[in-house]
Amino acid sequence: MNYKDFNLKPGEIVLFNTSSNTYYKFQNVIEACKYAVNAGISPENGWNIVDDIGISLKEEDLAFFAQLPLPKD
């Protein structure tokens, strides 16, 4: 499983775990990071957090973005 398999649109983020074949797609990085932190999802427990151009987020990134307010529509 690779981030390219998800056909992400610009700005989308995917959280995926190849060993459990589980994934979640989000519309923005803040929403994804809030979900990951609240659910205990991290790279240490087998999850990949990747944006639409293939950049992986690290544990420090998750904590930082999860603190930010969600964007208003």
MARKE-155049 format. One record per atom (N, C-alpha, C, O): x, y negated, z negated; residue number from 1; residue in three letters; atom name. Coordinates in Angstrom, 1 decimal. Layout:
N
ATOM:c1:c2:c3:n:res:atom
ATOM:X:Y:Z:NUM:ALA:CA
...
***
This chain:
73
ATOM:c1:c2:c3:n:res:atom
ATOM:0.9:1.2:0.0:1:MET:N
ATOM:0.0:0.0:0.0:1:MET:CA
ATOM:0.9:-1.2:0.0:1:MET:C
ATOM:1.8:-1.3:-0.8:1:MET:O
ATOM:0.6:-2.2:0.9:2:ASN:N
ATOM:1.4:-3.4:1.1:2:ASN:CA
ATOM:0.4:-4.5:1.2:2:ASN:C
ATOM:-0.7:-4.4:1.6:2:ASN:O
ATOM:0.9:-5.7:0.8:3:TYR:N
ATOM:0.0:-6.9:0.8:3:TYR:CA
ATOM:-0.6:-7.1:2.2:3:TYR:C
ATOM:-1.7:-7.7:2.4:3:TYR:O
ATOM:0.1:-6.7:3.3:4:LYS:N
ATOM:-0.4:-6.9:4.7:4:LYS:CA
ATOM:-1.6:-6.0:4.9:4:LYS:C
ATOM:-2.4:-6.4:5.8:4:LYS:O
ATOM:-1.8:-5.0:4.2:5:ASP:N
ATOM:-2.9:-4.1:4.3:5:ASP:CA
ATOM:-4.2:-4.8:4.0:5:ASP:C
ATOM:-5.3:-4.3:4.3:5:ASP:O
ATOM:-4.2:-5.9:3.2:6:PHE:N
ATOM:-5.4:-6.6:2.7:6:PHE:CA
ATOM:-5.9:-7.7:3.6:6:PHE:C
ATOM:-6.9:-8.3:3.4:6:PHE:O
ATOM:-5.1:-8.0:4.7:7:ASN:N
ATOM:-5.5:-9.1:5.6:7:ASN:CA
ATOM:-6.0:-10.3:4.9:7:ASN:C
ATOM:-7.1:-10.8:5.1:7:ASN:O
ATOM:-5.1:-10.9:4.0:8:LEU:N
ATOM:-5.5:-12.0:3.2:8:LEU:CA
ATOM:-5.6:-13.3:4.1:8:LEU:C
ATOM:-4.8:-13.5:5.0:8:LEU:O
ATOM:-6.6:-14.1:3.7:9:LYS:N
ATOM:-6.7:-15.4:4.4:9:LYS:CA
ATOM:-5.8:-16.4:3.6:9:LYS:C
ATOM:-5.4:-16.1:2.5:9:LYS:O
ATOM:-5.5:-17.5:4.2:10:PRO:N
ATOM:-4.7:-18.5:3.6:10:PRO:CA
ATOM:-5.2:-18.9:2.2:10:PRO:C
ATOM:-6.4:-19.2:2.0:10:PRO:O
ATOM:-4.3:-18.8:1.2:11:GLY:N
ATOM:-4.7:-19.2:-0.2:11:GLY:CA
ATOM:-5.1:-18.0:-1.0:11:GLY:C
ATOM:-5.2:-18.1:-2.2:11:GLY:O
ATOM:-5.4:-16.9:-0.4:12:GLU:N
ATOM:-5.9:-15.7:-1.2:12:GLU:CA
ATOM:-4.8:-15.0:-1.9:12:GLU:C
ATOM:-3.6:-15.1:-1.4:12:GLU:O
ATOM:-5.1:-14.3:-2.9:13:ILE:N
ATOM:-4.2:-13.5:-3.7:13:ILE:CA
ATOM:-4.7:-12.1:-3.9:13:ILE:C
ATOM:-6.0:-12.0:-4.0:13:ILE:O
ATOM:-3.9:-11.1:-3.9:14:VAL:N
ATOM:-4.3:-9.8:-4.2:14:VAL:CA
ATOM:-3.5:-9.2:-5.4:14:VAL:C
ATOM:-2.3:-9.4:-5.5:14:VAL:O
ATOM:-4.2:-8.6:-6.3:15:LEU:N
ATOM:-3.6:-7.8:-7.4:15:LEU:CA
ATOM:-3.8:-6.3:-7.0:15:LEU:C
ATOM:-5.0:-5.9:-6.7:15:LEU:O
ATOM:-2.7:-5.6:-6.8:16:PHE:N
ATOM:-2.9:-4.2:-6.5:16:PHE:CA
ATOM:-2.0:-3.3:-7.2:16:PHE:C
ATOM:-0.8:-3.6:-7.5:16:PHE:O
ATOM:-2.4:-2.0:-7.4:17:ASN:N
ATOM:-1.6:-1.0:-8.1:17:ASN:CA
ATOM:-1.6:0.2:-7.1:17:ASN:C
ATOM:-2.6:0.8:-6.9:17:ASN:O
ATOM:-0.4:0.5:-6.6:18:THR:N
ATOM:-0.3:1.6:-5.6:18:THR:CA
ATOM:-0.5:3.0:-6.2:18:THR:C
ATOM:-1.0:3.9:-5.5:18:THR:O
ATOM:-0.2:3.1:-7.5:19:SER:N
ATOM:-0.3:4.5:-8.1:19:SER:CA
ATOM:-1.8:4.8:-8.3:19:SER:C
ATOM:-2.1:6.0:-8.3:19:SER:O
ATOM:-2.6:3.8:-8.7:20:SER:N
ATOM:-4.0:4.1:-8.9:20:SER:CA
ATOM:-4.9:3.7:-7.7:20:SER:C
ATOM:-6.1:4.0:-7.7:20:SER:O
ATOM:-4.3:3.2:-6.7:21:ASN:N
ATOM:-5.0:2.8:-5.4:21:ASN:CA
ATOM:-6.1:1.8:-5.8:21:ASN:C
ATOM:-7.2:1.9:-5.2:21:ASN:O
ATOM:-5.8:0.9:-6.6:22:THR:N
ATOM:-6.8:-0.1:-7.1:22:THR:CA
ATOM:-6.3:-1.5:-6.6:22:THR:C
ATOM:-5.1:-1.8:-6.7:22:THR:O
ATOM:-7.3:-2.4:-6.3:23:TYR:N
ATOM:-6.9:-3.7:-5.9:23:TYR:CA
ATOM:-8.1:-4.7:-6.2:23:TYR:C
ATOM:-9.2:-4.3:-6.2:23:TYR:O
ATOM:-7.7:-6.0:-6.4:24:TYR:N
ATOM:-8.7:-7.1:-6.6:24:TYR:CA
ATOM:-8.2:-8.2:-5.7:24:TYR:C
ATOM:-7.0:-8.6:-5.7:24:TYR:O
ATOM:-9.1:-8.8:-5.0:25:LYS:N
ATOM:-8.8:-10.0:-4.2:25:LYS:CA
ATOM:-9.4:-11.3:-4.8:25:LYS:C
ATOM:-10.5:-11.2:-5.3:25:LYS:O
ATOM:-8.7:-12.4:-4.7:26:PHE:N
ATOM:-9.1:-13.6:-5.3:26:PHE:CA
ATOM:-8.9:-14.8:-4.3:26:PHE:C
ATOM:-8.1:-14.7:-3.4:26:PHE:O
ATOM:-9.7:-15.8:-4.5:27:GLN:N
ATOM:-9.7:-16.9:-3.6:27:GLN:CA
ATOM:-8.6:-17.9:-3.9:27:GLN:C
ATOM:-8.2:-18.7:-3.0:27:GLN:O
ATOM:-8.0:-17.9:-5.1:28:ASN:N
ATOM:-6.9:-18.8:-5.5:28:ASN:CA
ATOM:-6.1:-18.2:-6.6:28:ASN:C
ATOM:-6.5:-17.2:-7.3:28:ASN:O
ATOM:-4.9:-18.7:-6.7:29:VAL:N
ATOM:-3.9:-18.2:-7.6:29:VAL:CA
ATOM:-4.3:-18.3:-9.1:29:VAL:C
ATOM:-4.0:-17.5:-9.9:29:VAL:O
ATOM:-5.0:-19.4:-9.4:30:ILE:N
ATOM:-5.4:-19.6:-10.8:30:ILE:CA
ATOM:-6.4:-18.6:-11.2:30:ILE:C
ATOM:-6.2:-18.0:-12.3:30:ILE:O
ATOM:-7.4:-18.4:-10.4:31:GLU:N
ATOM:-8.4:-17.4:-10.7:31:GLU:CA
ATOM:-7.8:-16.0:-10.9:31:GLU:C
ATOM:-8.1:-15.2:-11.8:31:GLU:O
ATOM:-6.9:-15.6:-10.0:32:ALA:N
ATOM:-6.2:-14.3:-10.0:32:ALA:CA
ATOM:-5.4:-14.2:-11.3:32:ALA:C
ATOM:-5.4:-13.1:-12.0:32:ALA:O
ATOM:-4.6:-15.2:-11.7:33:CYS:N
ATOM:-3.8:-15.2:-12.9:33:CYS:CA
ATOM:-4.6:-15.1:-14.1:33:CYS:C
ATOM:-4.2:-14.4:-15.1:33:CYS:O
ATOM:-5.7:-15.9:-14.2:34:LYS:N
ATOM:-6.6:-15.8:-15.4:34:LYS:CA
ATOM:-7.1:-14.4:-15.5:34:LYS:C
ATOM:-7.1:-13.8:-16.7:34:LYS:O
ATOM:-7.5:-13.8:-14.5:35:TYR:N
ATOM:-8.1:-12.4:-14.5:35:TYR:CA
ATOM:-7.0:-11.4:-15.0:35:TYR:C
ATOM:-7.2:-10.6:-15.8:35:TYR:O
ATOM:-5.8:-11.6:-14.4:36:ALA:N
ATOM:-4.7:-10.6:-14.7:36:ALA:CA
ATOM:-4.3:-10.7:-16.2:36:ALA:C
ATOM:-4.1:-9.7:-16.8:36:ALA:O
ATOM:-4.2:-11.9:-16.7:37:VAL:N
ATOM:-3.8:-12.1:-18.1:37:VAL:CA
ATOM:-4.9:-11.6:-19.0:37:VAL:C
ATOM:-4.5:-10.8:-20.0:37:VAL:O
ATOM:-6.1:-11.9:-18.7:38:ASN:N
ATOM:-7.2:-11.4:-19.6:38:ASN:CA
ATOM:-7.4:-9.8:-19.5:38:ASN:C
ATOM:-7.8:-9.2:-20.5:38:ASN:O
ATOM:-7.0:-9.2:-18.4:39:ALA:N
ATOM:-7.2:-7.8:-18.2:39:ALA:CA
ATOM:-5.9:-7.0:-18.6:39:ALA:C
ATOM:-5.9:-5.8:-18.5:39:ALA:O
ATOM:-4.8:-7.7:-18.9:40:GLY:N
ATOM:-3.6:-7.1:-19.2:40:GLY:CA
ATOM:-2.8:-6.5:-18.0:40:GLY:C
ATOM:-2.0:-5.6:-18.1:40:GLY:O
ATOM:-3.1:-7.1:-16.9:41:ILE:N
ATOM:-2.5:-6.7:-15.6:41:ILE:CA
ATOM:-1.1:-7.4:-15.5:41:ILE:C
ATOM:-1.1:-8.7:-15.7:41:ILE:O
ATOM:-0.1:-6.7:-15.3:42:SER:N
ATOM:1.3:-7.3:-15.1:42:SER:CA
ATOM:2.2:-6.4:-14.3:42:SER:C
ATOM:1.9:-5.2:-14.1:42:SER:O
ATOM:3.2:-6.9:-13.7:43:PRO:N
ATOM:4.2:-6.1:-13.0:43:PRO:CA
ATOM:4.8:-5.0:-13.8:43:PRO:C
ATOM:5.1:-3.9:-13.3:43:PRO:O
ATOM:4.9:-5.2:-15.1:44:GLU:N
ATOM:5.4:-4.1:-16.0:44:GLU:CA
ATOM:4.6:-2.9:-16.1:44:GLU:C
ATOM:5.1:-1.8:-16.3:44:GLU:O
ATOM:3.3:-3.0:-15.8:45:ASN:N
ATOM:2.4:-1.8:-15.9:45:ASN:CA
ATOM:2.0:-1.4:-14.5:45:ASN:C
ATOM:0.9:-0.8:-14.3:45:ASN:O
ATOM:2.8:-1.7:-13.5:46:GLY:N
ATOM:2.6:-1.1:-12.1:46:GLY:CA
ATOM:1.8:-2.0:-11.2:46:GLY:C
ATOM:1.6:-1.6:-10.0:46:GLY:O
ATOM:1.5:-3.2:-11.6:47:TRP:N
ATOM:0.7:-4.0:-10.7:47:TRP:CA
ATOM:1.5:-5.0:-9.9:47:TRP:C
ATOM:2.6:-5.5:-10.4:47:TRP:O
ATOM:1.1:-5.2:-8.6:48:ASN:N
ATOM:1.8:-6.2:-7.8:48:ASN:CA
ATOM:0.8:-7.4:-7.6:48:ASN:C
ATOM:-0.4:-7.2:-7.4:48:ASN:O
ATOM:1.3:-8.6:-7.8:49:ILE:N
ATOM:0.5:-9.8:-7.6:49:ILE:CA
ATOM:1.1:-10.6:-6.5:49:ILE:C
ATOM:2.2:-11.1:-6.7:49:ILE:O
ATOM:0.4:-10.6:-5.3:50:VAL:N
ATOM:1.0:-11.1:-4.1:50:VAL:CA
ATOM:0.1:-12.1:-3.4:50:VAL:C
ATOM:-1.1:-11.9:-3.4:50:VAL:O
ATOM:0.7:-13.2:-2.9:51:ASP:N
ATOM:-0.1:-14.2:-2.1:51:ASP:CA
ATOM:-0.2:-13.8:-0.7:51:ASP:C
ATOM:0.4:-12.8:-0.2:51:ASP:O
ATOM:-0.8:-14.7:0.1:52:ASP:N
ATOM:-1.1:-14.4:1.5:52:ASP:CA
ATOM:0.1:-14.4:2.4:52:ASP:C
ATOM:0.1:-13.9:3.5:52:ASP:O
ATOM:1.3:-14.9:1.9:53:ILE:N
ATOM:2.5:-14.8:2.8:53:ILE:CA
ATOM:3.5:-13.8:2.2:53:ILE:C
ATOM:4.7:-13.8:2.6:53:ILE:O
ATOM:3.1:-13.0:1.2:54:GLY:N
ATOM:3.9:-12.0:0.7:54:GLY:CA
ATOM:4.8:-12.3:-0.5:54:GLY:C
ATOM:5.7:-11.6:-0.9:54:GLY:O
ATOM:4.6:-13.5:-1.1:55:ILE:N
ATOM:5.4:-13.8:-2.3:55:ILE:CA
ATOM:4.8:-13.2:-3.6:55:ILE:C
ATOM:3.6:-13.4:-3.9:55:ILE:O
ATOM:5.6:-12.4:-4.3:56:SER:N
ATOM:5.2:-11.8:-5.5:56:SER:CA
ATOM:5.3:-12.7:-6.7:56:SER:C
ATOM:6.3:-13.5:-6.8:56:SER:O
ATOM:4.3:-12.7:-7.6:57:LEU:N
ATOM:4.3:-13.5:-8.8:57:LEU:CA
ATOM:4.9:-12.7:-9.9:57:LEU:C
ATOM:4.7:-11.5:-10.0:57:LEU:O
ATOM:5.7:-13.4:-10.8:58:LYS:N
ATOM:6.3:-12.7:-11.9:58:LYS:CA
ATOM:5.5:-13.0:-13.2:58:LYS:C
ATOM:4.5:-13.8:-13.1:58:LYS:O
ATOM:5.8:-12.3:-14.2:59:GLU:N
ATOM:5.1:-12.4:-15.5:59:GLU:CA
ATOM:5.0:-13.9:-16.0:59:GLU:C
ATOM:3.9:-14.3:-16.4:59:GLU:O
ATOM:6.1:-14.6:-15.8:60:GLU:N
ATOM:6.1:-16.0:-16.2:60:GLU:CA
ATOM:5.1:-16.9:-15.4:60:GLU:C
ATOM:4.5:-17.8:-15.9:60:GLU:O
ATOM:5.0:-16.5:-14.1:61:ASP:N
ATOM:4.1:-17.2:-13.2:61:ASP:CA
ATOM:2.7:-17.0:-13.6:61:ASP:C
ATOM:1.8:-17.9:-13.7:61:ASP:O
ATOM:2.3:-15.8:-14.0:62:LEU:N
ATOM:1.0:-15.4:-14.4:62:LEU:CA
ATOM:0.6:-16.3:-15.6:62:LEU:C
ATOM:-0.5:-16.9:-15.6:62:LEU:O
ATOM:1.4:-16.4:-16.6:63:ALA:N
ATOM:1.1:-17.1:-17.8:63:ALA:CA
ATOM:1.0:-18.6:-17.5:63:ALA:C
ATOM:0.1:-19.3:-18.1:63:ALA:O
ATOM:1.8:-19.1:-16.7:64:PHE:N
ATOM:1.7:-20.6:-16.3:64:PHE:CA
ATOM:0.4:-20.9:-15.6:64:PHE:C
ATOM:-0.3:-21.8:-16.0:64:PHE:O
ATOM:0.1:-20.1:-14.5:65:PHE:N
ATOM:-1.1:-20.4:-13.7:65:PHE:CA
ATOM:-2.4:-20.1:-14.5:65:PHE:C
ATOM:-3.4:-20.8:-14.3:65:PHE:O
ATOM:-2.3:-19.2:-15.4:66:ALA:N
ATOM:-3.5:-18.8:-16.2:66:ALA:CA
ATOM:-3.9:-20.0:-17.1:66:ALA:C
ATOM:-5.1:-20.0:-17.5:66:ALA:O
ATOM:-3.0:-20.8:-17.5:67:GLN:N
ATOM:-3.3:-21.9:-18.4:67:GLN:CA
ATOM:-4.0:-23.1:-17.7:67:GLN:C
ATOM:-4.6:-24.0:-18.3:67:GLN:O
ATOM:-3.9:-23.2:-16.3:68:LEU:N
ATOM:-4.4:-24.3:-15.6:68:LEU:CA
ATOM:-5.9:-24.2:-15.4:68:LEU:C
ATOM:-6.5:-23.1:-15.4:68:LEU:O
ATOM:-6.6:-25.3:-15.3:69:PRO:N
ATOM:-8.1:-25.2:-15.1:69:PRO:CA
ATOM:-8.4:-24.8:-13.6:69:PRO:C
ATOM:-7.6:-25.0:-12.7:69:PRO:O
ATOM:-9.5:-24.1:-13.5:70:LEU:N
ATOM:-9.9:-23.7:-12.2:70:LEU:CA
ATOM:-10.2:-24.9:-11.3:70:LEU:C
ATOM:-10.8:-25.9:-11.8:70:LEU:O
ATOM:-9.9:-24.8:-10.0:71:PRO:N
ATOM:-10.3:-26.0:-9.1:71:PRO:CA
ATOM:-11.8:-26.1:-9.0:71:PRO:C
ATOM:-12.5:-25.1:-9.0:71:PRO:O
ATOM:-12.2:-27.3:-8.8:72:LYS:N
ATOM:-13.7:-27.5:-8.6:72:LYS:CA
ATOM:-14.0:-27.4:-7.1:72:LYS:C
ATOM:-13.2:-27.8:-6.3:72:LYS:O
ATOM:-15.1:-26.8:-6.8:73:ASP:N
ATOM:-15.5:-26.7:-5.4:73:ASP:CA
ATOM:-15.9:-27.9:-4.7:73:ASP:C
ATOM:-16.2:-28.0:-3.5:73:ASP:O
***
